[in-house]
Every structure is written in structure tokens, then in C-alpha cells.
């Protein structure tokens, strides 16, 4: 979903631009910029209409000289019939590999060269897609009774933009990419899961962060949370100070479940926190306590959506520890509707029902006894929950999924349930771990950021798994020190030690990190433990 996607994109210039990084594996292939510039300018006249399943047109191609943080490359715009916009960046020094970056929210844009900069520096050919429409990440009007647009956004666009990107890359360099990787978070994570499930031959390795594997179920929960924070008159029940009070109480109650008092909750599912302990005494005003209406709202958020009989409508809810992220997502600023009130509103106006509800529909119009059971038609375009990954495994593909325990946008329970269901489907833990691993990150928000050790070089781990057979049992996570750069999940080298506030090991699920001894700011002070069955 949207979550912190806009923050990730806004920071992309700093996140992906890492001068001096070198490509892993084989040396980069030298090439003369002048010859490549000529080949670049010829691409719009090249016929890509016969690309199987993806008739493609390059609309523009221009040579971009090296700039700070971005190496010289061919910048290409085009589309796949009928409406899937694509953007490619092909570096002068190619490492022989192809990468596709997913998008977030409702997509609708390709975001420019800065998003690919880190990958270009490593020598990757990089492609992005608008997923079949033009819009902002919050705007869903493009989907209004438009089945082709929904099909492209939900299923087709990630696949056909990959086919087109590979064809253009091959034409430009004169050779087929030797490796192909996908990386994306949120909606981009869902795209990665769709690729593994439906188009298993597209990629050798996939990084899927916080994947929205059930679009409308997750949206239902986000709407429930957004509406829960409103008083009967439509005003906001909570201030930022209220949310800080709740979060401090949660951390105080559950901080030690990883063996050390560090402000982080190791496994948020094990945190049993009742907001009733914060309810104001009768007659009390002010101070760090909650009204009865606020307590009821927090219980709703922790409990998840139910109908009038108390039956669960979707098995997911915001977990304790996610509270700092409720502001501006569930809870609007200055009495205004939250970001998610609009985002999820458009999801249900234009994508959830058939025919669509339309622009007049409001989140407060939801009939919780009737409407949630009408979502199956809409979900057929977006559901990425097929646990049968035999074709992807047979292809030799590797799937690395990561998710933050403090994610307020894409709830964690469905992703964990998917991994456990896939484990049973694929023949047990070892058969699954051979090609699919899940990493849960304590204290990480949606895709990145938060109080935990959220900075991880996921691509380096995936490359070693695919190309050297080194399966990742543990990822090194870093939390940047004050003033240190915030890095992107894909294409960024780890921070130097003097820019790290603390580090943590993130073990492959179901294992988790537990403090053993030594300096709690160092990853080597933690050991792996297996979570007990819940």
C-alpha cells in the first residue's frame, strides 16, 4: 500500500546514489560512450512490436552523460500495448544483469533516473513501469469501471514491462541479460509475489518487501483503523501526544521480549497490551491518560475489523509497537482526514466492487455486515496468495521477503500466514528454505524507517544466494546515527561503522534474534532463537 512509499521515493536521490560502488561478480564490460549514444538514439526507430505477449514502442531515447551519483547511461521511455508505460536506464558499463524496480501505492509514474541510480552504479540495466496508467500514488480514478487498467495494475504490467525491458536491453547491448532480479516493496512487493506465482520464468531472484498479498483485505483493515480514530462528529479522537503516550506504555510492557531493554519489541505478536491501563480515572482531566472513547478506538485498531456480531472480517490488525506510524496514516493532522482515509477511500470507490461504487462513496458508507463479503470479485485482480511455488522453484528462482513488525500500512499477519502455508504446500521447512525465506524486522515501519535496524543491503544477499548458492540465514540490519544518510533497500552499500547507531541480526523466520551478552548496540551480541508456536 502507500504507507511510507512517498518518503522512499522522495529520498531516492540520496538512497540510490552511491558513487564508487562496484558491481559484484564479473568485471564491468567497458564500452565507448559515443558508440553507445548512437545505439541509444536509434532505439525509437527499432521495431519492438513483435515482442511476444508485449508489443512495445520506444517513444524516446537519449544519452545521459554522467552526473553526480548517476553514471552515463541511455535513458529510455516507451510503452507496452495498450497503456503500460515503461522507463529504462541502460548504463555505459553493463554488468550483464537486468533489474526491475516495483512501485508503491497506486503507482502511476516511473519516477526517473534517480530511482535507478544505485543499480546503475553497480552496472545494472534498470526498468520501471507505471503499471498501466498515469496517476499519483494516492489517486484511484484511473480504475473507475476500467477492467483493462485493473488487470494491468494487478497482474499484467509487471510481467509485460519485464519482457519489454529485456528485449530493449538485448537490442542495445547485443546480448541477453545473464541474470534478472526484481525488487519492490508494498504494492511493489505484491508485484514480486505475482511474478513468482504467475510468471516464474521472469526472474532469477525476487526481493518482495511488505507485499500486499491481499489488497482489499488489507485495505479493509486500513479503512477500519481510519474510521476507528474518528469521533461521532467526524473529528479526530487523538493527538500526537496521545499516540506517544500509548507507544511509551506499549514499549514499557513488551520491551524485554527479545531479552534486552532497548526500546524495540522483538516479536510484536507476543505483546499483550491492553490500552485500558491508560484510561483516565473518573473525573480526571489532562495528563497522560486516555478517555473511554480513545481506549475503545485503540482496542478496535488492535483487534481488526469485525461485523456487528463480532465475527472477524479479515485476519489482520495493527500490532503493538506500530503506534508512532498511526499519525498521518490512520489519524489526520489538524482535524483533517488522514492520508489513508483518501487512499483507501479511492481503493473502495474505484477498485473494490463491480460495478465500482463511484466518486460519491465515502468510507463512512461502508456496511460492515454486507460490503466486506462483496470484495471477492475485485480481489481476483490483486490477490497474490497462491502458495504453490513449484514452478518458481523448478526455474531455480530465489525469493527473499522482508517485513517490518511495526508496519502500519501492510499488516504482518497475512504475510506470515502465507509463508507458513507455502511451507506446508512446498513440502516442509527445508524444502521451502531452499528457495524462499522470510525476514521479520523489529521496529521497522512500512518498507523502511522506524526505531529498528531497518537498513539492509537486500540485493547483496540475493545476489550471493542466486549466483554463489550462499543462502541467507541472517541479514545484518543497521540503524543510522544522527545525521547519517538514509539508504534505499536496493542497491545501497552498508553504512560505515561511524555512521551506525546500532546494528541487529535479522534471522530467517521462524528464528528471531535474542540478546545473549555484550554490547547491545552490536549485532554480534545477539543469537538466534526459534519462536514458539503460537
Helices and strands as residue ranges (DSSP letters): H 5-10, H 12-16, H 33-41, G 43-45, E 56-64, E 73-80, E 84-91, E 97-101, H 113-121, E 125-129, G 141-143, H 147-151, I 152-156, H 157-173, E 179-185, H 187-198, E 205-209, H 215-228, H 240-254, G 255-258, G 268-270, G 275-278, H 292-303, G 323-325, G 333-335, H 339-350, G 363-365, G 371-374, H 376-379, H 390-394, E 398-404, H 412-425, H 429-433, E 436-441, H 458-468, E 474-480, G 497-499, E 500-507, E 511-515, G 523-525, E 526-530
